[in-house]
Amino acid sequence: MRSIVFQSIFVLVMPININDIYDGDIKAVARAISVVENGGTGANELIEKIYPNTGNAHRIGITGPSGAGKSTLVDKLTHLYRKSGKMVGIVAIDPTSPFTGGALLGDRLRLQELSLNKEVFFRSMANRGSRGGISRKTGEVVDILDSSGKDVVMIETVGVGQSELDIAGAADTTIVVLVPESGDEIQVMKAGLMEIADIFVLNKSDREGADLMLAHLSESLKLRSDVNWLPKIVKTSAIRNEGIEELMEAIEEHSKWLSSEDKIGSKRNLRLINRVKEIIVEELNSEFWTDERMSLLENMISDNGNNLITPYKIVEDLKKV
């Protein structure tokens, strides 16, 4: 049961009623997400208010190479979850536009039709230079969707390959999407992406080479050291709406395993620890780089002819200011 507290967060002249967020009001949720993305004191206050009402949604991370069909899978899963009566939130991370600093929506535009009702909320976010496949504000945005009554929140990453490892820390269930043509990429992805998957999806499985790719995946799983949960492999053809029910069943199976093995608590505790570390790094970085230190750094670099001053010496001198 979500507690009802009559509180408001003011954004410029537009107040956000916390209860409107809890009720899933689209405008209130959208404004709350904008507050978090922009940062500042209002964002901190907002998260403090809604945080006690989080922890109810199952967080699903969907990652994999570009062109694997992640967006189509999200679309099909959303419709299936809606048929089962569940409320869905979607956070799609896109590369940052070099001109506006905003998200490049690409083929995500068609997903916006899903957010035309209260039961589904779609948001595209810029990764703003983050190398982990997700935005640094993703966790807070998912918290807002969680507190707004969503049963499932799906996080779709940029799709840049093996650098998307941050998604494993943000999600309860991590899905890695591959296609038959990904066979040559598996050796590269073993460095990280292969190890984070709770479920593998072989999408576009109607294409030639799917059986060979399936065999490669099965062989790779034999190298997994985590014997508690053996990742499932689900064949899909998202564009044909094939295998989506099987994928949702695999997600539910993993969710039940997390609960029965008491893994979900430790996983979310680790997520909180990492969030706290990130916040501390951001705050210390912001406090350290005063105008005085920036000016001193520029002068020291300009005066550093023939590399007379090492980077470590520069750091020590900056810390004395």
N, C-alpha and C positions, 0 to 999 in steps of 0.2 A: 504494500500500500504506500503510495507516494504521499508524503506529508504536504499539506496545503499551508503555505506561508504567504501572507500578503506583503510582498516586497516589490520594489521597483528599482531598476537600474536606469539611470538617465544617460542617453546618448545625444549629446548636443541638446536639442529641444524635444527629442522624441523619446519618451519613456518606454522602457521594456518592463512589462509586468512579468515577474517570475512565474506566476500561475499560468500566464498565457503560454510560456515555454512548456510548462508541465502538461498543458492541454494540447500541445502540438500545433499551436497557431503558427501558420506558415510565415507570416510577416514577422512575428516576434522571434521565431527561430532564426530567420534570415538576418535580422538586425543583430541578434546576439552573436552569430557567427562573424559578422562584419566587425563587431567590437573586438572579438578575440583576434581576428586577423590583423587588425590595426594596432593591437597591443595597448599598453598603458595601464594606468590605475583602474580605469573602468573595466578592463578585461579581467584583471586580478579579482576585483570585487565580484564580478559576474560568476567566475568559476567557483569562488568561495561559496556563493549562494546555492549554486546548482549541484555541487559535488556530492552532497549527501544523498542526492536522488539518482546517482549513477550506479553502474554495476549490474543493471538488469538486462541490457542488450547483449546479444552474442555478436562479437566483433570478428568479421571475416576479412582477411587480407587476400587480395587477388593480385598476383604478380606474374611476371614472365616477360619474354622478349616482345618487342614491338611487333604488331601484326599477328599476334597469336589468337586474337579474337576475344580479348578480355572484356571489352565493352559489351559485345554481343552476349557473352555469358552472363554479365551482370544484368542485362536487360531481361534475359530469359529467366534467370533465377528470381528476379524481382516479381515478375508476373506469377511465377509458381508460388512464391511466398505469399503474395496477396491472395491467391486462390485458397490458401490454407488459413487465411484470416490474420496473418501477421503484418505488423506495420514495419516499414523498411526505410532505412536511411542509407544514402549513397554518397560517399566522398570520393571524387575522382581527381587524382593529382595529375596536373599537366605541367609540361615545361614552362618556365617563365618567359613571357614575351620580352625580347630585348628592347622593345620600344615603349611598352606601357607598364611593364612590371607585373602584368596580370597573367592569367592562365590562357594558354592557347587551346581552345576547346576541341578543335579537330572534329573527329567523328562522335564526340560526346554530345553534340547538339541534339541528336535524336533521343537521347535519354531524358532530356528536359521535359518531354511530354509525360513522363512518369510522375513528375512532381506537381501535377496540376490538381492533386487532391491531398487531403490531410494525412492519408495513410502512407504516402511515399514522399520523401524529401530528398532532392538531388542537389548537390553542390559541387562545382568544379573549383579546385584550388590550384594556385601556382605553387610549384615546389620552391620557388625563390632561391634557387641555387643550391638547395640541399642535395647532397650526393647519395643519400640513402633511399631514394625512390619515393619519399614522402616529404611533405612539408613539416617544418618544425612545429607548426600549429595544429597538425592533424589530431593529436591527442585531445586537445581542448575542444576542437570542433566535434569530434566523436562523442566527447562528454556531453555536449549540448544536445546532440541527437539522442543519446542514451537517456538523458533526463526528460526529453520531450515525449517519451513513451514508445520509442521505436523498439521492436523486439529483436530486429536484426540490423546491424550496420555493416555495410560492405565498403571496404577501402580498396580502390583500384589504383595501382601505382603507375608511375610514368612509363615504365617499360623500357628500361635502359640496360637490362642484363643483370650481371652478378652484383652490381652495386646496390641492389634493392633490398639489402638484408635488414634494414630497419623495420620492415613490415612485420617481421616475426615478433618483434618486441611490442608492436602496436596492436596485434591481433590475437584473438583466442585460437582461431583456426586459420592457418596459412595455406593458401592454394597456389600452386605453381602451374601455370598454363603453358603447355608446349604444343607444337604441331609436328607432323611427320618430318618436315624439313629441318627440325631442330637437332637431328641426330648428331651432326658434327659439333654442336654447341655443348653437348653434355659434358665432355671432358673439361671444357672451360668452366662450366657452371659448377662442377664438383667442388671448386674452391669455396663455395659458399651457398649459392642459391639452391643446390640440390639438397643440402643439409637442413634447410629451414622448412621444407614442405611437410605438412601434415597430410595433404592430399595432392596427388598429381592429376592434372587433367590433360589428356591427349585430345586436343580439339582438332577439328577438321579431319576427323579420323576416317572419313570416307575417301581421303586422298591416298594415292599410291605411296607406299612406304610406311603406312601406319603400323602394320604388324611388326616390321623390323624395329621401328621406334619403340613399340611396346616391349619387345624383347630386350632392347637396350636399357629401358627404364627398369625392368624387372631385375636385370643383372646388377644395375647400379644400386638398387635397394638392398642387395645382399651385403653391401659394404657399410650400411648404416649401423652405427654402434648403439643407437637407441632401440633396445629390444622391447621396451614397454609398449610402444605404439609403432606398428609397421604401417607406413603411409599407404593409403589406398591409391589405386590407379583407376581413373574413370575415363572411358572413351566417350567423347561427345562430338556432335556436329551442331554447334550452337545455331548456325544460320538455318539448319533444318529442324531445330528444336528437338534434337535427339540426344538422349543421355542426360538431360537436365534433371529429371526425377532421380536418377541414380546418383547424380552429384549431390543433390539436396539430402538424400538418404545418407551419403557418406559424411556430409557435414554434421548431420544430426547424430550419427554414430560417434564421431569424434567429440562432439559436445557432451554426450552422455559419458564417454570415457573420461573426459576431463573432470567431470563431476564425481563419478564413481571412484576414481583414483585419487581424488582430492588434489588434482593438479591445477585446477583453475585458480585457487587461492594463491598458490605460490607464483603462478604465472603473472597474475595481476599485481602481486606485491613487487615482483621484479620490474614490471612496467612502471610502477609508481617510483621505485628507486631510480630508474633511469630518467624519468621525468624530472625528479628533484635535482639530479645531477645536471641535466640540461639547463634548468632554470638558474641554478647557481652559476654555471659557466656564463650564461647570457648576462646575468646581473653584474658579475664581477668584471666581465669584459666591458660592459657599459660604464661602470663606475671608474674603471682604470683609465680609459681613453678620454681624458679631459683635453680641452683645447691646448692647455699648457704642454701636456705630454706629446700631443701630436706635433706641435710646433717644434719641440725639442728634438723629436725623432727625425723630422725633416731636416733640421739643421745638422744633426749628427751624421745623417746619411750624406748630406751635401759636403761635409767636411772630411768625409772618410776616404781621402785619396789613398790609392795603392793599398786598400784594404787594411789600414792600420788598426781599426777597431773591429773586433769580432762581434757577431750578433749577440753572443752571451754577455759581453761587456756592455753593449747597448742596453740590453734588458736590465742588467744590474743598475745601470745609471738611471734608467727610467723609473725603476722601483723606488729610488731614493727621493724622487720628486714628491 
